[in-house]
Structure formats: structure tokens, C-alpha cells
């Protein structure tokens, strides 16, 4: 069927949107230590911006502590500065060789703010998925207009795209529910 390529493209694009949402959710602090909180923070060093994961080893030796061991000891202060200026709201501690990032307990107000933030992020991805559906349906209609598709193929293609749209919207909802549980678990 000639419309299968369009349906496949839609599915791939929606999959990228879900992957992006998961990556964004991993960067949100939930009260427990996770290396994903700091690994993509950009640090000014060597005349350029580099993510921490490219210049240090990152581990979580305890449930509320992230340990960053830079490969070059001269970058410790730059890493501390980058973490302080990030949106995490966490104060790192350095001993000249390693950077310790203690993860404080979340208070109720911060949990509600995070919940609002992740709901907004999830809605943005839902909108992206719906836009992908619209774009791919437009492609199908152009193919129908140019004679590449029959009326039945157009209808089947739109039906398939709607089906995967519903699946991916449900995946967004599941991810949101899981992240909310993570935030509100004390």
C-alpha cells in the first residue's frame, strides 16, 4: 500500500516525541538522586560549552547524593558554577577534587510546582503528536489529489494514523502518571 510509508513516518516522528518527553522527565528532580539530573548541564570550559557527562564521571553512591568526579581537576569550579546557575535549585559542594550534589527532600509547594510543570510538558508533546497527525494526513490528501492514492487508501491511511496517534497520546498519559507518582511519593 502506498500510504504505509506516510503512516510509518508518522509513527517514527511520534516515537521521537515520546523519547524527548522521557528525556525531559528524567531531568526533573523528584527527591531522589539520578545522574540524569546533572549530566546535560552545560559547563563553560576549554573555551566552549560542554555537558557534564562529557567531562566527568557521574554516580549516585547514596539515594540522595550525586557524585561528580571531573577528569580534569581544574574544571571543578566551572562545574559547581554551572550547577548553581541551572534551574535545579540545588547547591553543590566541592572539595577541590569532586563535586557532591546533595538532593534535598521536596516540600509540598515544590511538588505542586513540579506537577504543574510536567503536565505542561506532557501537553506540549500531545500537541506535537497531533500536529504530526495533521501533517501526515495532509500528505495523504496530497497523494490522493495527485492520483497516487485511492479514496479507500486515503481513508485507511487516515484511520491508521489516528490509531497510532491515540496510542502515543496514551503513552504520554502513562508517562505523566508515572512521573506524578514519582514526584508525590515521599
Rosetta blueprint (number, residue, H / E / L):
1 X L
2 X L
3 X L
4 X H
5 X H
6 X H
7 X H
8 X H
9 X H
10 X H
11 X H
12 X H
13 X H
14 X H
15 X H
16 X H
17 X H
18 X H
19 X H
20 X H
21 X H
22 X H
23 X H
24 X H
25 X H
26 X H
27 X L
28 X L
29 X L
30 X L
31 X L
32 X L
33 X L
34 X L
35 X H
36 X H
37 X H
38 X L
39 X L
40 X L
41 X L
42 X E
43 X E
44 X E
45 X E
46 X L
47 X L
48 X E
49 X E
50 X E
51 X E
52 X H
53 X H
54 X H
55 X L
56 X E
57 X E
58 X E
59 X E
60 X E
61 X E
62 X E
63 X L
64 X L
65 X E
66 X E
67 X E
68 X E
69 X E
70 X E
71 X L
72 X L
73 X H
74 X H
75 X H
76 X H
77 X H
78 X H
79 X H
80 X H
81 X H
82 X H
83 X H
84 X H
85 X H
86 X L
87 X L
88 X L
89 X L
90 X L
91 X L
92 X L
93 X E
94 X E
95 X L
96 X L
97 X L
98 X L
99 X E
100 X E
101 X E
102 X E
103 X L
104 X L
105 X L
106 X L
107 X L
108 X H
109 X H
110 X H
111 X H
112 X H
113 X H
114 X H
115 X H
116 X H
117 X H
118 X H
119 X H
120 X H
121 X H
122 X H
123 X H
124 X H
125 X H
126 X H
127 X H
128 X H
129 X H
130 X H
131 X H
132 X H
133 X H
134 X H
135 X H
136 X H
137 X H
138 X H
139 X H
140 X H
141 X H
142 X H
143 X H
144 X H
145 X H
146 X L
147 X L
148 X L
149 X L
150 X L
151 X H
152 X H
153 X H
154 X H
155 X H
156 X H
157 X H
158 X H
159 X H
160 X H
161 X H
162 X H
163 X H
164 X H
165 X H
166 X H
167 X H
168 X H
169 X H
170 X H
171 X H
172 X H
173 X H
174 X H
175 X H
176 X H
177 X H
178 X H
179 X H
180 X H
181 X H
182 X H
183 X H
184 X H
185 X L
186 X L
